[in-house]
Amino acid sequence: MASAFSIPLVFLCSFLFIVSSCIAKTTPRPILQVTKDAKTLQYVTQVYQRTPLVPIKLSLDLGGEFMWVNCERGYASSSYKNPTCGSPPCQLLNTTSCITGCLGSPSVDCANNTCGSTASNPFGSISTGGPIVGDVFAIQSTNGKSILPLIKLPSFYFVCGSNVLDVGLANGVTGLAGLGRTGMSLPAQLSSYLKYDRKFALCLSSSNGAVFFGDGPYMLGPNVDASTSLQYTPLIVNTITGGGFFGDASPEYFIGVKSIKINEKRVTGFNESLFSFNAEGEGGTIISTTRPYTVLETTIYRAVISAFVKAMPKNVERVANVAPFGACFSSKNIISTRLGPAVPSIELVLESKNVWRIYGANSMVQVNKDVLCLGFVEARTDFSPTIKVVIGGYQIENNLLQFDLVKSRLGFSSSLLGRSTTCANFNFK
């Protein structure tokens, strides 16, 4: 017979387990509020930096190696540090670059015996060298449901950029927030400082959105935990082409696409081996926040356009193309649904055999009141010849994407519109 204390003890243990689980899930984690700039289509966020703290606007670069900030725009701080060459902060990028040619007065962007790197601006297709600097850094925090006080770090490392990098940036933006697979990216430094698993989730929209650092919940109104609808596929590391830093693996997030379907029918007419790396590291599919629309290699693009046009209902009229798109239609006979315009769905069949479905809200762009265009573009001469598919910002809006670097996998929700919510519905108040 059970003792008089057995049942209460069971309930007590259960209660403690529930409480500890809740505490684990609600421990403050960093979060970025993201807005979409209507003119440039960049996803813009804000952090705080320096002593005293000042707000810094940055554009998101999902595949960016690190955060860089234009230090020529009146950088003033009493707490910055220039790490010496060979020190641990310099090793975050495995860089052997050592700056020794500073002839002016010591400053944040002029210090000898400090390591440097190359800051890049994909919006202006320009790069320049600069020193690595550490300074006080603060970021909003959350329990996954609402906003909590700022988290302040004593020394967060970034690269000092210059005015030459400002080309093409959204108004007020002074740098980029790199989220890529390096030791110096925002996810890497935040998880190292705050001791949580290296994991973050991207939830963007045409207005507001968020980057959640750490695990869920990721609560969106009305009371929807977007993390509960995730499917998974492996993240693939491209160690062949590298990231340009002394043989490092690419900082981009690659996924394995095996085929493309439109209305469940496989698209043919191109070589599907383009989805995989060849011996030179060419091929593959990445996800990007710096490309506004999905970019496809020419043969893939033409096959997708042809199949999509063929799958459109016969009563939908194709009209003259509107640059940069290659398939546009009269909206007259296209009805609206909860998932956007009622057009053929596009399915990315992934390595995990799970399917990422792209519905009308993420495939069709309203270019004027009477015309909708398929929001995919053909790779041009300014596009990297090594990557064949780039899933762009428009296609990932209102999709939750969780990048789990511990398990090396991508969690994806497909459109959250199907759950009657959007990425704009996180409570930032």
Secondary structure, DSSP 8 states (H G I E B T S, - for coil): ---TTHHHHHHHHHHHHHHHHHHHHHS-EEEEEEEE-TTT--EEEEEEETTTTEEEEEEEETT-SS-EEETTTT---SS-B--BTTSHHHHTTT---EE----S--BTTB-TTEEEEEEEETTTTEEEEEEEEEEEEEEEEESSSSEEEEEEEEEEEEEEE-GGGGTT--TT--EEEE-SSSTTSHHHHHHHHHT--SEEEEE--SSEEEEEESS---EETTTEEGGGG-EEEEEE--TTT--SSTT---SS-EE-EEEEEETTEE--SS-GGGGS--TTS---EEE-SSSSSEEE-HHHHHHHHHHHHHHS-TTS-EE---TT-S-EEESTT--EETTEE----EEEEETTS-EEEE-HHHHEEEEETTEEEE-EEE--TTS-TT-SEEE-HHHHTTEEEEEETTTTEEEEEEEGGGGT--GGGS---
